C-alpha cells in the first residue's frame, strides 16, 4: 500500500481583472424667448468605472446609459393677447438602459460572448431582452388652461375666466431579466369653476333716513347681499392602471405566467358656497362626493384581449353616464349671526354672536360575494 500527503499552506489570487471604465454626462438648456424652455440631459457609465476610493469589487459591472428631455411651453402665446389664453404645457421623457457585463442566464460567460455565440438574430434578441433592463418614463400635462376674459365691472357667472381645465398622463414601462414587461399609467383630468361677484349690497334705509343720530345706525347700516360672495365647483377624474407580466426563469420557452394587474377609476366632485346674506349674517356650505367608475375585473389591453377591452369600455361608458357609483358623501353647513345690538348707543359695549354648525356624512358599505350589502354608514352632527 502507498500513501501520500499534500499540504497547501497559502492560496492567493495574484491579480484582479483591473480593467478601467469611463463615465460622461452632458446638459443642454435652451430658452425659447418667452415661449418656453427645453432641457436635454445625458449620462453614460461604462463597466469598470468607479471612484478613486472604491475597490475593484465596488466598481460598476454594468454599462448604464440614461437620457432625458424636459420641455415647458406656454401655448397661450399662439393666441392674440386680447384672448388672454393661458395653457402651460409640460412634457418629459426619460430612458434608462442597463447592460450587464455577464450573461444573467450563465453568469460565467460575458454577455458579449453570449451574443456572438447566438445562432441567429432571433436568439440574439431573446438574450438581449432578458439581459438588458430598460426603463422608460413619460409625463405630459396641461395645467390650469383658461381664457381670462371677464366682465371688468361686474364678473358674470358665465365669464370664461371662471373656468379652468387640467389634464395629465404619466407612463412608466420596464422590461428586464425577471420581467417581460411592467407598465403603469395614470390619467387625470379636472375642471374647476370659481365665480366671485363684485357688487354693492342693497341698503334700503341708508338714503331714506337722513338723521345723523346714532340711534338710527342699526337701520342705516342694514344691508342685503343679493348675490353670494363666492361659488366654486371642482370635478376631478383619476384613473390608474398597472400591469405586470413576469418571466418564468425555469421555462423560458414555455407558457407565460399569469398576468398581474390592478386598476382604479375615481370621480371626485366638490361644491362650495359662501354667502353673507347681510353684514351680520354669514352662511357657508360645502359638499364633496367621491365616486367610483365601475370596471369589470379584466386586463385592459386592447392588443392582447380585444373582447375584454370592448366589455370594459361599455361598462365604463355606462358608469360615466350615471356619474359613477358613490363611495362616500360629506357636507358641512355653518351659519353665524352677530346681533347688531352694539349699534344701539345704550348697548355699544355689548357683543353677541350666534352660530349653528351641521355636518352630514354617508359612506357606502361593503358587499359580500353573493351581492348582499352590509349596509351603509351615516353620520350627522349638529
C-alpha positions in Angstrom: 0.0 0.0 0.0 1.1 3.5 -0.8 0.0 6.7 0.9 0.7 10.4 0.2 0.0 13.7 1.9 -0.3 17.2 0.3 -0.1 20.4 2.3 -1.4 23.7 0.9 -0.2 26.5 3.1 -1.5 29.5 1.2 -3.7 30.0 -1.8 -3.6 33.5 -3.2 -5.2 35.4 -6.0 -2.3 37.3 -7.5 -4.2 39.8 -9.7 -7.6 41.1 -10.3 -9.4 41.9 -13.6 -8.5 45.5 -13.2 -9.8 46.9 -16.5 -11.0 50.5 -16.0 -14.1 52.3 -17.2 -15.2 55.7 -18.0 -18.2 58.0 -17.5 -19.5 61.2 -19.0 -22.6 63.4 -18.7 -23.9 66.4 -20.6 -26.5 69.0 -20.0 -28.1 71.4 -22.5 -30.6 74.2 -21.6 -32.4 76.2 -24.2 -34.6 79.3 -23.6 -37.1 79.9 -26.4 -37.8 83.5 -25.6 -41.0 83.8 -23.6 -42.5 80.7 -25.3 -40.7 78.0 -23.2 -37.6 76.1 -22.2 -36.1 72.8 -23.2 -33.6 70.8 -21.2 -31.7 67.8 -22.5 -29.5 65.6 -20.2 -27.4 62.6 -21.0 -25.3 60.3 -18.9 -23.2 57.2 -19.6 -21.3 55.0 -17.2 -19.3 52.0 -18.5 -18.4 48.7 -16.9 -15.4 49.1 -14.6 -15.9 52.7 -13.7 -15.6 53.7 -10.0 -14.3 56.4 -7.7 -10.7 56.6 -6.7 -11.6 55.4 -3.2 -13.5 52.4 -4.4 -12.1 48.9 -4.6 -12.3 46.6 -7.6 -15.4 44.8 -6.2 -17.2 48.2 -5.7 -16.9 49.3 -9.3 -19.7 49.2 -11.8 -20.2 45.9 -13.5 -22.8 47.3 -15.9 -23.0 49.7 -18.8 -25.6 52.3 -17.8 -26.8 55.0 -20.2 -29.6 57.5 -19.5 -31.0 60.4 -21.3 -33.9 62.7 -20.6 -35.7 65.6 -22.4 -37.8 68.1 -20.5 -39.9 70.8 -22.1 -42.1 73.6 -20.8 -44.1 75.7 -23.2 -46.8 78.4 -22.9 -49.2 77.5 -25.7 -51.2 80.7 -24.9 -48.5 82.6 -26.9 -50.1 81.2 -30.1 -53.3 83.2 -29.4 -53.9 87.0 -29.5 -53.2 88.9 -26.3 -56.8 90.0 -26.2 -57.9 86.4 -25.8 -55.9 86.1 -22.5 -55.3 82.4 -23.1 -53.1 80.6 -20.6 -52.1 77.0 -21.4 -48.9 75.8 -19.7 -47.7 72.5 -21.3 -45.1 70.2 -19.7 -43.5 67.2 -21.3 -40.7 64.9 -20.2 -39.2 61.6 -21.3 -36.5 59.6 -19.6 -35.0 56.4 -20.9 -32.5 54.2 -19.0 -30.7 51.1 -20.2 -28.6 48.9 -18.1 -26.4 46.3 -19.9 -24.7 43.8 -17.6 -21.2 42.6 -18.1 -22.1 38.9 -17.7 -25.0 36.9 -19.1 -27.6 36.5 -16.4 -28.5 33.1 -17.9 -24.9 31.9 -17.5 -23.0 34.2 -15.1 -19.6 32.6 -16.1 -20.0 34.0 -19.6 -19.6 37.5 -20.8 -22.8 39.0 -22.3 -20.9 40.0 -25.4 -19.6 36.4 -25.9 -23.2 35.0 -25.4 -24.5 37.4 -28.1 -21.7 36.5 -30.5 -22.4 32.8 -30.0 -26.1 33.2 -30.8 -27.2 31.0 -33.7 -29.5 33.6 -35.3 -30.9 37.1 -34.8 -34.0 35.8 -33.0 -31.9 34.1 -30.4 -29.7 37.2 -30.0 -32.7 39.4 -29.5 -34.1 37.0 -27.0 -30.9 37.1 -24.9 -30.8 40.9 -25.1 -34.5 41.2 -23.9 -33.7 39.1 -20.9 -30.3 40.5 -20.0 -30.8 44.3 -20.6 -33.0 46.2 -18.3 -34.9 49.1 -20.0 -37.0 51.7 -18.3 -39.0 54.5 -19.9 -40.8 57.3 -18.1 -43.1 59.7 -19.9 -45.1 62.7 -18.4 -47.4 65.1 -20.1 -49.6 67.7 -18.6 -51.7 70.8 -19.4 -52.2 72.7 -16.1 -54.9 75.3 -15.4 -55.8 76.0 -19.0 -58.0 79.1 -19.0 -59.3 82.1 -21.0 -59.0 85.1 -18.8 -61.9 87.1 -20.4 -64.4 88.5 -17.9 -66.6 91.5 -17.3 -64.4 94.1 -15.7 -67.1 95.9 -13.7 -69.4 93.0 -12.7 -68.0 89.5 -13.3 -70.8 87.3 -14.6 -71.3 83.6 -13.8 -70.8 82.7 -17.5 -67.4 84.5 -17.9 -64.8 82.3 -19.5 -62.3 83.4 -16.8 -64.4 81.4 -14.2 -63.4 78.1 -15.8 -60.1 76.2 -15.9 -59.2 72.8 -17.2 -56.2 70.5 -16.5 -55.1 67.2 -17.9 -52.1 64.9 -17.2 -50.8 61.5 -18.2 -47.8 59.6 -16.8 -46.5 56.4 -18.2 -43.8 54.0 -16.9 -42.6 50.9 -18.8 -39.9 48.5 -17.6 -38.5 45.2 -19.1 -35.6 43.1 -17.9 -34.4 39.7 -16.6 -37.3 38.6 -14.5 -39.9 40.9 -16.1 -41.3 40.5 -19.6 -42.8 43.9 -19.1 -44.1 46.1 -16.3 -46.2 49.2 -17.1 -48.2 51.7 -15.1 -50.3 54.5 -16.4 -52.1 57.3 -14.6 -54.6 59.7 -16.2 -56.0 62.7 -14.5 -58.5 65.3 -15.8 -60.1 68.1 -13.9 -62.4 71.0 -14.4 -62.7 74.0 -11.9 -65.3 76.7 -11.7 -64.9 79.8 -9.5 -67.2 82.9 -9.5 -66.7 85.8 -7.2 -69.2 88.5 -7.9 -68.5 92.2 -7.3 -71.4 94.4 -6.4 -72.8 96.8 -3.7 -75.1 95.5 -1.1 -78.7 96.8 -1.0 -79.1 99.2 1.9 -82.8 100.3 1.8 -82.7 102.7 4.8 -79.4 104.5 4.1 -81.0 107.1 1.8 -84.4 107.2 3.5 -83.1 108.1 6.9 -81.3 111.5 6.8 -80.8 111.8 10.6 -77.2 111.6 11.8 -78.3 110.3 15.2 -76.6 107.1 16.2 -79.9 105.7 17.3 -80.7 105.1 13.6 -77.4 103.3 12.8 -79.0 99.9 13.3 -81.3 100.7 10.4 -79.0 102.7 8.2 -76.3 100.1 8.2 -78.6 97.2 7.4 -77.8 95.8 4.0 -78.8 92.8 1.9 -76.4 90.9 -0.3 -78.5 89.7 -3.2 -75.6 87.6 -4.6 -73.2 85.2 -2.9 -69.6 86.1 -2.2 -68.2 83.0 -3.9 -69.4 79.9 -5.8 -66.9 77.2 -6.6 -67.2 73.7 -8.1 -64.5 71.1 -8.9 -64.6 67.9 -10.8 -61.6 65.5 -10.9 -61.4 62.2 -12.7 -58.4 60.0 -11.9 -57.6 56.6 -13.4 -54.7 54.3 -12.6 -53.8 51.1 -14.3 -50.9 48.7 -13.5 -49.9 45.6 -15.4 -47.1 43.1 -14.8 -46.0 40.1 -16.9 -43.3 38.1 -15.1 -40.9 35.8 -16.8 -40.7 32.1 -16.0 -37.0 31.7 -15.5 -37.4 27.9 -15.2 -39.1 27.5 -18.5 -38.2 30.4 -20.8 -39.7 28.8 -23.9 -42.9 27.6 -22.2 -46.2 29.3 -21.4 -46.4 32.7 -19.8 -47.0 33.2 -16.1 -50.4 34.6 -15.1 -50.8 38.3 -15.7 -50.9 40.6 -12.7 -52.9 43.8 -12.9 -54.7 46.4 -10.8 -57.0 49.2 -11.7 -58.7 52.2 -10.1 -61.1 54.7 -11.6 -62.4 57.5 -9.4 -64.5 60.6 -9.9 -64.4 63.2 -7.2 -66.6 66.3 -7.1 -67.0 69.1 -4.6 -69.1 72.3 -4.3 -68.8 75.3 -2.0 -71.0 78.3 -1.5 -70.2 81.3 0.7 -73.0 83.9 1.1 -73.1 86.8 3.6 -76.8 87.4 3.5 -76.3 90.6 5.5 -73.4 92.3 7.1 -74.1 90.3 10.2 -75.5 87.0 8.8 -72.9 84.7 7.3 -73.5 81.3 5.6 -71.1 78.6 4.3 -71.9 75.4 2.6 -69.5 72.7 1.4 -70.1 69.2 -0.1 -67.9 66.6 -1.5 -68.7 63.3 -3.4 -66.3 60.5 -4.0 -67.5 58.1 -6.7 -66.0 55.0 -8.4 -66.3 54.3 -12.1 -67.2 50.6 -12.3 -64.9 48.4 -14.3 -65.0 44.7 -14.9 -62.1 42.9 -13.3 -60.2 42.2 -16.5 -56.9 43.3 -18.1 -57.3 46.4 -20.1 -55.1 45.5 -23.1 -56.7 46.1 -26.4 -53.9 44.3 -28.3 -54.0 41.1 -26.2 -57.6 41.0 -25.0 -59.8 42.7 -27.7 -63.0 41.1 -26.4 -62.3 42.0 -22.8 -61.5 45.5 -23.8 -64.9 46.0 -25.5 -66.7 44.8 -22.4 -64.6 47.1 -20.2 -65.3 50.1 -22.5 -69.1 49.5 -22.4 -69.1 49.2 -18.7 -67.0 52.4 -18.1 -69.2 54.5 -20.5 -72.4 53.3 -18.8 -70.9 54.2 -15.4 -69.8 57.6 -16.6 -73.3 58.4 -17.8 -74.6 57.7 -14.3 -71.8 59.8 -12.7 -70.2 56.7 -11.2 -71.1 54.7 -8.0 -70.9 56.9 -4.9 -68.4 55.7 -2.3 -68.9 58.5 0.2 -70.5 61.9 0.6 -69.8 64.6 3.1 -71.3 68.1 3.6 -70.9 70.9 6.1 -73.1 73.8 6.8 -72.4 76.8 9.1 -74.5 79.9 9.9 -73.3 82.7 12.1 -75.1 85.8 13.1 -73.7 88.8 15.0 -76.5 90.6 16.8 -76.3 94.3 15.9 -77.2 95.3 19.4 -73.8 97.1 19.7 -75.2 99.7 17.2 -77.7 100.9 19.9 -75.8 103.6 21.8 -77.1 102.3 25.1 -75.6 98.8 24.4 -72.5 99.8 22.4 -70.3 97.8 24.9 -72.2 94.6 24.2 -71.2 91.9 21.6 -73.4 88.9 21.0 -72.9 86.1 18.5 -75.0 83.1 17.5 -73.6 80.2 15.5 -75.0 77.0 14.1 -72.9 74.1 12.6 -74.1 70.9 11.0 -72.2 68.1 9.3 -73.5 65.1 7.4 -71.6 62.1 6.1 -72.5 59.0 4.2 -70.2 56.0 3.4 -71.0 53.1 1.2 -70.9 49.7 2.9 -69.1 46.6 1.7 -70.8 43.9 -0.4 -70.4 40.2 0.1 -69.6 37.8 -2.7 -73.2 36.9 -3.1 -74.2 40.5 -3.6 -75.5 41.1 -0.1 -74.8 44.5 1.3 -73.6 45.0 4.8 -75.3 48.4 4.9 -74.2 52.0 4.6 -73.0 54.3 7.4 -74.5 57.7 8.1 -73.1 60.3 10.5 -74.8 63.5 11.5 -73.6 66.1 13.9 -75.1 69.5 14.9 
